[in-house]
Structure formats: structure tokens, C-alpha cells
């Protein structure tokens, strides 16, 4: 599960980067503002969903021979955890990263909440001074904040002298933000930036989207207003400061870019550049799906396993040995494993594969979860392997994979289906291990019992 999470974060980041590069290199200077808005929002959604995609053509299950691997399962009735297992070992790097991630989420959530509360408090404070214009609630800021819009509220800086014509242009600009619901876009990206606070690409998306919002509003205003006069108004407003990150300010640091876009809105955007997003999407989908073993590789693996098993058998005498042999190892696993009460109660079952490296001196280390069906089972299997005693050294190190299959009786589970899924997962892991000269121990089937009916 931990490796799967890391893989997901990497793949989603690759997608975000690929889509952003397409925008930055080809779409950023185009006047297809509506398309750019849709593209930037869709790119974030697709990037976070695409790693979950599984294309059927790449997921065809190949029936591998039962002899892959030719290991006799060790079946044991596992004890149910009577009380939480206390592990006095120091925090793992995964725990540290999860703690760091949680801290970041909390801090950014607090920051976001404080901004909203500050805005709500300001609205209540100046509620009596608010007035309705064109269906929009206009609240004067008296110089505390510059002019900006947020949902159906327009915060108006009435401390700067403006002509009636200038006021109307600004109001027209902000009405576009409100009518097109740009605040929803920013709230969405703000939430995504909280969940994925460690990913700087989302800040770039937010900056690009806010610029696109301004281009959209500017393009609407210059349909009825003089471009030169409107450009002077932009330059006049740019010296004001802004302090609220969630609002749409009339003045922005990208004023020069906006002035350029104002005079470029008559040009026709490139349809070819817009269409390039679709082949990019297809390329990313195919690339991510190829992470699964292709059909040819699975067939090739099934034919090479027997050769790998012969090679592994030859190397066995040179590898570190568990004290007493594999029989004692399986016995240790069966006696040490405790099925968590929550897993027994909620029918959490399935396979777990733990990898560990035995050093030259026989010390187990470099533990990691390769594959698992549930976090509770993964953690317990990892705990058991980490408790292994020192192996008998042989002068060379070796890497092992320890397969677990947890079955919960007392529920309407189809044991045959469970066994088939585990055998398929075991066959795939074993074929990959053989190619890397990694040894696979005999699987341990741990049978637990659900709550009494």
C-alpha cells in the first residue's frame, strides 16, 4: 500500500507536469481563454484520476501454470489479536512522512479557514453599509482591502478617487468574475493545494488559472469599452496592494501581460494547439497502463520461471539460512502473526507480500511491502517479518519475498475465488522476483474467524 501511494503520487505529478508544460509552451499566449480555463481545471482532475485507469487491453489475465511458483502453502489457524500489539521500535520513515504530511494538511487548512473567517467577519462588520447593484452585494472596504470579488460579493475600495466611467468599467470587470463563477475554480484549487500541499505544480496551476480569469474579464469589458482607456485604468490600479488570496482583484502583478492580451484578443486562437491536449491524454493513459505486465512479458515469465527456479535452487546453499531451515521460518510466522480484531470483524482478507534483505552477517533489514489487500494486514505482516531473528550467515546477502494469505472464516467468502486471486498475485510476484534473482519463500495461509453469528 505504501509503495502504491508513492507510485500514485509520482504518476499524478508526472501528469500534472505534462499538462502544464503543454499549457505553458503552447496555450499560455493564445486568446482561447474559455478553453484555457476548461483545460487547466480538467488537467488537475485528469491528473489525479488517470493513475487509477486500467485499460482492458493491457490487463488481460494470462493463466500461468500452477507450478509458478511450485511452493507448498503452509496453512495455520492464526490467533486473533487480543489487544493492540505494542511495538517499541523507532518510527519508520513512512510514519515520519505521514506525520509530516498530516502536519502540512493541518497548517494549510488552518490558513485557508482563517482567510474565510476573516472575510466572513469583514462582511458582518460592514453589512449595514452594503448595497445591491445588478444583483451583486457591494461592500465598501474603506481602504482596508482593494477592490475584488468573491462569489456574489464585490468588495469595493472607495478610498481611491475614480470617475463614474472608471467605476463602471471596474464593476463590469468584476461582474464577469461573479457571473462566470470564477471563485468556485479558486476554492477547488485551494482545496487540492491543501490535500497535495507538497506539490508545487498546483501553485503554478492556480497562478495560471487566475491569470486566465483576468483575461476573460478583460476581454468582456473591451467589447464595449475603448482599449486604450481601459489599459490606462489597469496601470492606474496596479499600485494598490492585495492581501486576500482567494479573491479576484481588479489590480494584479500581471498587468503588463493583461495589457498585451487586450490588444491580442482580435487574433484567432490556434485550433491545432488546443487539439494537442487529446493525444497527450492518450499518451499518458497508455504510459501509465504499461506499468502492468504486458501480455508478452507474462507469457515469457511463465516459461522462464522453471529455469529461474533451478538457478535459485543452486544458489540456496550459498544464501543465508533461517535457524532450523524454512520449516522453522514458516512455524515462526504462523505463531507470531496475529490477525487484527478489526480485520476479523470486518472481513478484511487477501494476500500480502513482504520483501526483506538478509545481510551477509544474517541480519534482516530493508523491509518493505510489495503488495497488499489492506493496510491492517500489511502492517501486521510487516511487523512479523521485522521480528525475525538473525539468520545463519553465509558470507553473501540475499533478498526474500514472504507471501501471506489471510482468510477469514465465518463470512460468506468463496475460498476458491480467494485462492485463485492469491495464486495469480503470487505467480506475478514470483515471476518478477525470478528475473531479479530474488527468492520467494513458501506462502503462509493464515486462517482467522469472524464474529460468531
N, C-alpha and C positions, 0 to 999 in steps of 0.2 A: 504493500500500500504506500509506504514511504517513497520507494523508488518510482511508483506510478505517479505520485504527487509531483515529484521533481520533474519527471518526464512531461507531465501535463503543463507545468509552468514554463518549461523550456519551449515546448511546441507552441503554446499560446503566444509567448513572447516573439518567437520567430514569425508567426502570422502577423502580429501587430507591426513588427518592423517592416515586413514585406509590403503590407498595405500602406504604411505611412511613407515608405520610400517612393511608391508609385504616386501617391498624392504630392509629395514634396517635389519630385522631379518633373512630373507631367501635368498635374492638375492645379497646383497652387496658384499659378498665374493665369489660369483660364477664368472666363467670366460665367461659367456654368455653376453659379452659386447654389442654386437649389440642389443640383446633382451632387456638388461637393458636400453639402450638409448631409444628404442621404448617405453618401459614400462613407464619410467619417463615422457616422453613427453605426452604420451597418458593419463597417470594418471591425469595430470593437466587439459587436455581438458575435460575428462570424469567428473572430479570432479566439474567443473563449468557448465556442461550441465546436469548432472544427476538429480539435484533438479528440473529441468523443466519436467522430464519424468513423464508421466501419463500412467499407464498400464490399458488397457481396462478392464481387469478382475476385477480391483479394482475401476473402475469408472462407473460401471453400475448405471444408474439413476433409483431410485425407485420412483414410482408415489405415493407421500404421499397424504393423504386425504386433500381436500380443507379446512377442518376445522382446519388444522395445519398451522398457528395459526388462530383461529377464531376471527380475528380482522378486523373491517371495515375500509378500507382506507379513509384517509381524503384528498380529491383532491382540489387543489388550483392552480389558474393561477399565477405562480411566476413571479415577476418582473425581468427584465434583468438588470444586473449591469450597472449603468450609468457611474460610474468612479471607480477606484480602491478603495476597502474598506480599510480604514486606521485603523490598529489595534495597539493600543498603549500598548498592553500587552507585558510583557517582553518576550525575546526569549525563546522558548520551548527547552527542552533537545534535541529534534530531530533536530531543527535548529542548535543548538550548535554542535551536532555530524556531521551534514552535512557540516558545516563551517570548522570543524576540518579535515574532510575527504578531502574536496577540497583543504585545505592548504597543506595537505600531498601530494596530487597528484601533485600540482604545484611545491613543493620543490623537489620531486624526479624526476619530468620531467625536471626541470632546471638542476639538477645534471646530468641526462642522456644526455641532449643536450650539456652541457658544455664538457663532455667527448668526444662526437662525434666531436664537433667543434675543440677541442684541437687536436684530431687525424687528422682531415682534414687540420688544419693549419700546422701540422708537415709534412704531406705528401707534401704539396705545397712548404714548405721551403726546403725540401731535394729532390724535384722532379728531379733535374738535376743530382743528384748522383745515382738515382735508376737504376737498371739493370734488365733485364728479364732473369730468369733461369727456364727452364722447364715450361714455360707459367705462371710463378709467378713473380710478381713485387717485387723485393728485395730492401728494403730501409735501408741504414745504419743508426744506431742511435747514434754512437759515444759515447756510454756510458750513454746517457740520458735515455734510456729505455733498458731493457733486451730483449733478442730475444723472439718474439711472433708473432703469425699470426692473421690476422683479414680479413675475406673474402678472396680476392685474393692477399692481401698484406702480405709480410713477412718482419717484422721489425727486422733487424739483428744487434745485438750488436757486433760491430767489435773492441771493445776496449779490449777484452779478447783474449789472445793468445790461439789458437786452432790448432791442426794438421789438415791436409787436410781430414784425415779419420774421425775425430771428427766433422768437419764441415759438411761432407756428411751425417753422422748419424742424426745430428740435422735437416738438411734440409729435410731428408727423413721423420723424425718425423712430422715436420710442414706441409709437403705436404699432409699427411694423414688428418690433420685438415682441410686443404683447400679443398681437393678433396671430403671429406665426408660432407662438408658444416656445420661444427660444429658451425660456427659463427651465422648461422640462428637460431640454438637452443638457443643460449645465448641471442640474440636480442628478441626472443619470450618471454623467461622467464623474461627478463628485463622489457618488456612492461607489462607483467602480474604482476610483482612485483610493478610497478608504480600504476596500477589500484587497486590492492589489497595490498597496501603498509603496511597495518596494520596486515597482516597475515604473521607471521614469518616462517610458513611452506614453503613458496615459496623460502626463502633463503636456507633452507635445500635441497630443490629440485635442486636449482641452483648449490650448492656445490657438490651434488651427481652426477649431470649431467656433470659438469666439470671434476670430477674425472674419470667418465666413458669415456669421450673423451680422456683423457690421457692414460687410459688403452688400448683403441682401437689403438691409435697411437703407443704405445709401442709394442703391440702385432704384429703390422705390421712390425716394424723395426727388431725385433728379429727373424723374419722368415729368414733373410739373414745375420744378424749380431750376433756376439758372445754375449751371455747374460752377462757374467762377465765384458767384456769391456764396454758394454752399461751401466751396473749398475754403474761402476766407473765414467762414464761420467755424469750420473744423480747426483751422490754425488758431483762431481766437480762443477756442475752448481747450486746446491741448495743454495749456499751462496749469490747469486745475489738477488737483490730486484726487486719487480714489483710494478708499480703504475697505470696501466691501467686495470680496472676491466672487460672490455669487451673482452680482447684478450686472446689467448691461449699461455701461457708461457711454454717454454721448462722446466723451473725450477718451482717447486711447493713445498708447505709445506708438501704435501702428498707423498714425495719421498720414505719414508720407505714403505708405502702401495704399491707404484708402483713397488718397488724392490721385494716385496712379490708376487705381481701379475705376474711379469715377469717369476718367477720360478714356477708359478702355471698354466700357460697357457696350459700346456700339459694335464691337468686333464679335464675330461668330465663334463660339467655343468649338474646339475640335471634337468631333464625334468619335474619331479613332482613339484618341486618348481616353475618352470615357469608356469605350468598349474594352479597353485593355484590362479592366478590373475582372472581367469574366474568365479569360484564360489564366490570369493569376490565381483566381479562386480554384479553378480546376487543377492547376499545377500543385497548389498547396494541399488540396484534398488527396491527390494521388501520392504525393510525397509522404504525407502523414500515414496514409493507409499502408504504404510499403513497409512500415515498421513491423507489420505482421509478417511471419514467414511466408514467402511466396510458395505457390504450389510446387514448382520445380525443386525448391530448396527442401521442402518437406519430403518429397519423394527421394531426393538424393540423400537426405539424412537417414531415412529408413533403411536404405541399402548400405550405408556406411557404418551403422551402429555396431553391427556384428564385428567389423574389423576393429572398431574403436574398443569394443569390449575385450577383444583378445589382447590389444595393446594395454588396456587398463589392468588386465589380469597379470600381465608380465611386470607391470610397474608396482603392483600391490606389495610385493615382497620388499620393495625399496622404500615404500611410503611409511609414515608414522602409523602406529597401530594403537587402537584404543586398548587400555589394560584389560586383558581377558578376551580380546577379539570382538568381532562385530556382534556376536550373541549378547555379550555383556553390555555393549553400547545400546542395543535395542531394549534390553531389560532396564537399563538406567533411564532411558527416555520414557518408557511406559510407566515406571514407578514415580518419576519426577513430575510428569505432565499432570496438571490439574485443570480440568475444563472449567472455565469461569461460570459462576452461577447465572450470570446474565445470559451467557451463550446457551446454557442448558435450558433456561426458562423461555428464551425467545427463539429457539430452534436455529441457532447460528451454526452451520456446519460447512464443510468443504475442505479443500486442500490448502496446505501452507508449505512453502519451500524456503528453507533457510540455508544460506551459504556461509561457510566459515573456512578459514585457512589455518592449518596446523603448522606452526613454525618448525624449524629444524630441531629445536630443543623439545618439541612436543607441546608447546603452549598454544592453546586455541585463541584465535583472535580474528579481527576483520569480519565481524558478524554483520550480516545484512539479510533483509527479507527480499527474496526474488519475486515471489508471487504469493498472494493470499486471498482468501474469500471474505475475511472480516478482521477488523483491527484487533478485536479481543483475542481471537485465535492466533493472529500474527504475534502479538505481544507475548502470549504465553509460550508459544513455540520458541521465540527468540530467547526468552528467559531460560528455558530448559537447556538450550544449546550453550548459552553463556555460562551455565553452571557445570559444564563438563569438566572433569578433572584433567590433569595434564596427561597427554598421550605418551606412549613409549617412543622416544626419538629414534630416528634412523639416519640422521645426517642430511636429510633433504626435507623441504617443506612440501605440503600438498594441500589442495583445496577440495573441499567436500560439499555436496548438497545433501541436506537431510529432508526427505519428504515426510509430511504429516497428512493424514486424512482423518478428520474429526467427523464422527457420525453421531447424531442424537436420536436415540430411540424414544418411543412414546409419542411421536408425531406421525402423521401420515406421509412419511418420506418414502420415496421409491429407492430402495437401496441399490437396485440395478442401475438406475439412472445416475445416482451419486457415484457409483463405482466407475461407470463409463466416463463421466466427466473428469474424474480424478486420473484415470488411466490415460486419457488424452493429454491432460496437462503434464502428467509425469513423462509421457513419451516425448512431448515437445521440449521440456526442460532437459531431459536426458540426452536428446539428440544434439541440443545446443552445447551441453556440457562436454559431450564426447569430442566435439570439434575443438574445444579449448583444453582438452586433457584434464577435465575436472571430474572427479569421481562422485558417483551417486550411491548413497547407502540404501539398504533395503527400506522400503516405506513402512512407517508405523501407522497402523489403523487404530485410532483411539475411539472406543465406543462409550458414549455417555448416555444418560437417561433424562428425559424431560420430566416435567412435573406430573405427579400421579393424577390420573383422570378421576 
